[in-house]
Amino acid sequence: MTASTFDAKHLWHPYTNVIKPGPTHKVASAKGVHLTLDDGTRMIDAMSSWWSAIHGYGQPTIIQAVKDQVGCMPHVMFGGLTHDPAISLGQKLLAITPPSMQRIFYSDSGSVAVEVAMKMAVQYQHATGHPDKTQFITVRSGYHGDTWKAMSVCDPVTGMHHLFQNALSIQHFALKPPINITGEWDDDPVKNGLADLRQLLESHHQTIAALILEPVVQGAGGMYFYHPEYLNQARALCDAFNILLIFDEIATGFGRTGKMFATELTTVEPDILCLGKALTGGTMSFAATLSSDKVAIGIGNGNPGVFMHGPTFMANPLACAAACASLDLLETTPWQANVDAIETQLTHELAPLRSLPQVFDVRVLGAIGVIEMNHQVSADQAHPLCKEFGVWLRPFGRHIYCMPPFVISSDELSQVTHAMGKLVEVL
Ligand SMILES: *Cc1c(COP(=O)(O)O)cnc(C)c1O
């Protein structure tokens, strides 16, 4: 059995059917913005490995940090013990996140960070005398991960609500924020979607613990950018109804939108913040849930006081070391200028596609370029073409998009936009 046949026969890939597993390319190595396949073909990774490899692959300082740490202590439990990598990372995170974020809970992956955030919200409400506040509210078209509670706040149509209907807890869904980021803000609450949010809150606030949102950029739920003013006003509604506000910045964090965090596009701060994906610069799975003192102390003063979560690999030193090195790179490299240049070039080079009849919309924010088609596109159909164009793209739903590493050169980015244009023609 060849290696590829073994893979197809025995290994599950994300969102695949084991009977018809779909094509895979075998990657032998990754360096800079390139993936090298086992037959020697090189592809620019315009996906940054699901948005995480912001500095490209094989950054010497990240590799060295992981090597140093693996030689010293790859892991140690975090219950009753602590270590420098966890402390250094905490210091670096507090220096760049919104000032009210003061308490950090490390975990293994984005979905777990969301689970932790939701448990914090429920436990806070319970501890402060609101044991009935156990449900959540969000907006349509969002994505927060694949574990149970995270899945319950994913878009009910593009998520898996039909399939898991009887097993999922019911949450509340307000309209997708209707005014996009480039649109003119309209104070009419019906037009800007806040009337819908307010109405749901008025009817259900007694049972709602928190509002969870991806600030400004909705990722895997629909690649949509909405107006930051929505978040400013949502914050006020949360305060009025004693509901915590959770920002899920797992996709947007660490520079992707042109700001270090999308929260900076607003004038408000969340009560709880979820980070993941680019946290280790794409090196390994790791995540963090940050909270304000209000939330942490609220939980601490309640009964039982302890926060009821503690993963085996919490604060894994290797992951902390990789994350520290990645954050150092953000401090020492001109990432902001790079992301601004990517934004300008994507805007310019994708704009002509807007006039094509099969294209519904083209939108760009920071290092995110999205072509929304009028019809569903197939990742499997795009798959062999990527190799031909030398650009790795993985379309989903009606979206052909790129989220390249921030270190991509202008010529390489032109190759990406050219490949996107080709996919628009043939898919
Ligand atoms: C990817 C993502 C998650 C889930 O992260 P995993 O590491 O895949 O579990 C949660 N929220 C958002 C916004 C994401 O983009």
The ligand as a Gaussian input file, in Angstrom:
#p B3LYP/6-31G(d) Opt

LIG

0 1
 C      -10.724000      28.571000      13.936000
 C      -11.641000      29.272000      14.852000
 C      -12.069000      28.675000      16.059000
 C      -11.692000      27.269000      16.453000
 O      -10.322000      27.080000      16.629000
 P       -9.704000      25.605000      16.589000
 O       -8.264000      25.805000      16.942000
 O       -9.908000      25.107000      15.188000
 O      -10.436000      24.776000      17.576000
 C      -12.889000      29.418000      16.894000
 N      -13.271000      30.671000      16.564000
 C      -12.871000      31.269000      15.425000
 C      -13.304000      32.667000      15.133000
 C      -12.053000      30.589000      14.521000
 O      -11.686000      31.169000      13.385000

